[in-house]
Amino acid sequence: MSSKVCVSEAIRAEVKGFSPYTAGRSIDEVKEAYGLESIIKLASNENPLGTSPRVQDAIKLHAASTFRYGQVGTPHLIEAIAHHFHIPEDTIVTGNGSDEVIDMLIRVKATPGKNNIVAFDPCFSMYQVLSCLNGVDFRQAPLNKDFTFDWDSLLKLVDDQTSIVFITTPDNPSGYAPNVEEILSLHSKLPADCLLVVDEAYMDFAEDLDSYSMLPRFTQYENVCVLRTFSKCFGLAGLRLGFGAMHPSLAEYLRRIRAPFNVNVLAEQAGIAALNDTPFIEETLRVTREGRTYLTQELEALDFKVYPSLANFIMVEAPKDGSYLNEELLKRGLIIRPLVKGYNLPKHLRISIGTAYENQVLISALKEILNAE
């Protein structure tokens, strides 16, 4: 018996060019493929220290209550976010990852078939995916050759129908972050009704937040939104939790359209616990920043070009083919991110910062590979 899924022609047209998201090879896949017992994963920009002990305790404590619905709007989590980041509660919208907040922003701000959205190329893939699935024209301006931001090229794509401009800082995959004065200059040149969304998923790892973050400044502007995530510094990638900070009137519109229980109860309690675990946060930042310096120095000594990064990863241009190095590292139980697929950068690699031990193992493996020729 044959069947046909009922999908509108408009949706068929939008999704025709999309493939399901595919992550890099998992730890179990690499173990099985190469007959390995242990793996070091430095590919997905996860927290090198794992999950906070306080978060683990909170999940255990609240596990028995997961048959209950949570409180609509996650008010206790919003209170904790407001206290931690020193921002007003009525500006905060939580989501099932920052992806959901991006989707809500597009639905509220952009009219299908009329408005357009602008970002750099490359950028976080969900900007394009969600724009297109919402029927909104998506435009991209190329980065400079050194992966810094070409503001002039970006602004050339902006017109009276541009509803949102996305920028990511620190950027992925380079780790580049522009000074906040540059962002404010961009903002001053945008149409009054255009929303500037500053995605700061990796901002926690920058060492001079006053010089780079828009989070302390967004309340001064009606058309600025700052995105943050719990997936990186706070170690909750598997629980999917993020938030947007924006003008209260815009936040109210997002609250009207979101699903009533969009953040699950364990993610909410884990988020509160993560924000309150100051020693874990401080140790995460110390390990990441020291590891970033160590890897930069060691990789440069091996003739890698290392791009300056303020994130919990670094991008390098290898002295030889990146796919070859990636394969040799996989054989040795090390997973990193080659950038040939999606970015068309055959010699470039993105390496997440690990623990001191993991970083040292990586460098030793690279020395072995490069010296074997």
N, C-alpha and C positions, 0 to 999 in steps of 0.2 A: 504494500500500500504506500503510495507516494504522498508526500505532504509538502507544503510550501509555507515558509514563514512569511507572515504578512509584515512587510516593511515598506514604508512610504518611499516614493521615488526620490524625495529630497534627502532622506537619510541614506538611501543607497548611494547617491552621488557623493555625499559627504564622507562616508566611511570606505569608499572604494579604494582609495589610495593608502589606507592605513593597515598596518599589520599589528597583531597583538604585541604588547610590550614583552620583551624577552630580556631577562636579567642575565648577567654573566654566569659562568659556570659555578654551580654550588659546591660547597665543601664535599658533600657526599659524592657528587658526580666526579670530581677530580680524584677523590680517594679510589673510587671504583675504576676509573679509566687508567690510572697509573699504578694501581696496587700499593697505595700509600696508607700509612696508619695515622699520620698527623698532617695537618694542613695549616698554613698561615695565610689568612685572607686579608689582603691589603687592596681591595678593589672597590668597595662600596661606601667608603667614607663613614663607616660606623665608628662608634666610640671604642677606642682601643682598650678601655678598662672594662667593657661589658656593661652590665646592668647594675645600678646602684643597689647596695644591700638594703637601704631603706625602701626602695621601690619594690624589691622582692618581698620584703615583709608586708608592705601595703597590699600587694596582690594576693598574698596568702590570707591576710586578714579579711579581705573583702570578697574572696572567691566564693564563699558560701551564699553571698547575697546577690549573685549574678542572675538569679531567676526573677529579680525585681527590676522594673524600669528605673532608670536614673532620673534625677531631677532635670526638668527641661531647662536648657540654657546653661548648664554646668556652672551655677553661680559660685560654688566654692572654689572651683578651678579658676574662674575669672578673678575672684578676689585674690588668690595666690599669685596669679600672673601680674595683676596690678601692683601688688606689694613688691614683688621681686624686681620688676622692671620700672617701677615708679611712673606708671601711666594710669590715666583714669579708667575706671571699670566700664563706663558707658561707651568707651571706644573699642572694646575688645570683642571679637567674634571668634569663637573656637570652632575647629572643624576636624573631620576625620582625615588628618593630615592637612598640610597647607594646600594640597591639591583641591580639596573641597572648597576652601575659601576662594581660590582662584576661580573655580567654576561659578560660585555665587556672585563674585564681582562681575564676571562677564555677563551673566544673566541679568543683573540689575543695571549695568552701565551701557551695554551694547545692544543695539537693535539689529537683528538679522537683516541682511540685504541692504543696510544703510550705512552702518558704522564700520570702522576698521580698527584693528589693533596692531601696534608696532612694537618690535623687539629687535635685539641683535641676532646675528647668525654667526656661530651657533648660540643656542639658548636652551633653557630647561624645556624639554619636549612637551610638557603639559600645557604650556602657553599656546602652542600651535594646535595640539590635539583638541583642547577644550574650546578654543576659538572656532575651529572648523566644525566641531560637533554642534556648536551653538549657531552655526550659519553666519559667522562673522568673518569678514575678510582679514587675513593675517599677513602682515608685511614684515620683512626683515632687512636690516642693514648690516653689511659685513663689518666685522671687527677689523681693527688695524692688524698688520702682519705680526706685530708683537703681542697680539691679543688684548691690547688696551682698547678703550672705547672711542669710536669715531663718532663724536656727538653731531658733527655736521651732517654726516650721512644719515644718521638716525632722524634728525630733524627734517631732512628733505622728504621723508616719507610721511610726515605728519601733515594733516590738513584739517579742515573744519569738521570733518566727520570722524576724526580719530577720537575714540572714546577712552582708550587705555594705552599707556606706554609702560611696558615691563622692562625693568633692568634687574640684574642679579649681581649682588655684591656682598662678599667676594664671589667672583664669577666661577662657573664650572664649565670647562675643565681646567682653567688656567690658575685659579686662585687670585686673580687680579681684583683689586678694589680701588675705585677712584676716590679721591678726597671729597668730602661732603660738599665743599664749595662748588665742585664741578656738577654735582647732582642738583644743587640749588640753582645753578646757572641754567641747567637744562629745564628745570621746573619753570623758571621765569619766562621761558620762550614757548611754552606749551599753551594751547588754547585754554581759556578759563574753565571750560567744562570738561577738559580732558583729565582723567585720573592718572597720576603717576604712581605706579606700584613698584615699590622697592623691595625685592625679595632678599632678605638677609638670613637665609638658612644657615650660613656658615659664619655669620658675623661674630659669634661668641669667641672665635679663635683669633680674632684680630687683637693686637696688643695695645692699640690706641683707639678705643671706641669713639672718643670725642671727635677724632679726625675723620672717621669713616661712617659712623652709624647715623641713620635718619630717625631712629626710634625716639631719641630724646627731643626731636624737633618737629615731629609730624603734627602735633597739636596746633602748631602755628599756621597750618595750611588746611583749607577745606578739601583740597583735591590731591592729598597724598595719603597713600596706604602703605604700611610696612608689614611684611610677612615674616613670621618666625616659625621654626619647627622644633619639636622635641626629639627628632630622629637622630641628631648629631651629638651635640655636647651633652644632652641629657640622657642619651642612650636608650631611647624608646622607639627605634625604627620599626620594630615588629608590632607595636601597638597603634601606630598611625594617629598622631596628634600634632596639631599645629594651630596657629591663630593669626589673625590679621588685626592690626591696630589702625584705626581710621577715624574720620570725623563722626561724631555720634549720630548725625542724621543718616549717613550712609550705613553705619553699623545697624541702625534700626531697620533699614530696608532689607539687609541680609538676614536679620533675625526673622523677618516675616516670611521669607521664602525657604529657609532651611528646613530639613527634616527635624521633627521634634526631638528625637533621641540620636542625633548624629554622632555624638561622642559616647562611646560605650563606658560603662561604669568603672571597669578596671583601668582603662586609659585615663579617665579623669582622676582616679585615686593615685595612679602611678605618676601623673603629671604633678599633682600637689606634692607628693613625696619627693620627686626629683628636684623640684624648686627649693625644697627645704633642706636638701642634703648638700650644704655648702662645702664640706670637706671633699666630697666626691667631685663636685664641679671644679674646685680649685686644683685637685690632683689631675683631673682630665685636661685642664688647660696647661698645667705644667708639663705633663708627659707629651702632649701634642706639640707645644711650642718648642720644647727641647728636642723632640724627635724631628721636627721640621728643620731645625738648624743643623742637626747631625746629618740627616739625609742630604740636605743641600750641599754641605761641605764634602761628604764622601762621594756623592754622585758627580760633582764637578771635578773631583780628582780622577774620576774614571772617564773623563771627557764627555759626560752628558751635559747638554745645555739645560739648566734648571731655570724655570720661569719663577719670578718672585711670587710668593703666595702668602695670603693672610688666612687661608682656610686650613682644614685638617687633612689636606692632601697637597701634593705638588705635581706639576706637569713637567715632563722632561722630554727633550728631543734626544733620542739615543744615538750613539756613534754608528749604529748599524740598524738593520731592519727591526722594527719593533715587534712584528709578529714572530720572528725567530726568537728574540729574547723572551717574549711571553711564553712561547712553547717550552723553551728550555727551563724557565722558572717553574712552569706547571709540573714538569718531570721531577722537580726537586721539592714539590709541595708548596709552592708559593703562587698565590693568585693575585695578579694586579689587573689593571684595566688598559688594554691596548685601545688606541683611538683611531684605528683605520676604519672600522665600521661606525657609521653615524657621523663621523667628523672628517673622514678622508685624510687622515694624518698618519701615514704608514710608519713613520719613525718616532711618533710621539706616544708616550705612555703616561697614564695617571696613576699615582701611587698614594694610597691612603697612609697616613701616619699611624704606625703601630706602637707597641711597647718598645722599650729600649732593646730588649732581646730580639723581638721580631724584626726591628730595623737592622740590627747587626747581622741577623741571618740572611736578610735580603742582600745586604752589601757583600757578604762573603760569597753568596751564590753568584752574584753578578761578576765578581772578581774571577771566580772559577770559570764561568762561561767565557768571559772575554779573554782570559789568559790561555784558554784551551786551544786557541786558533793559531 
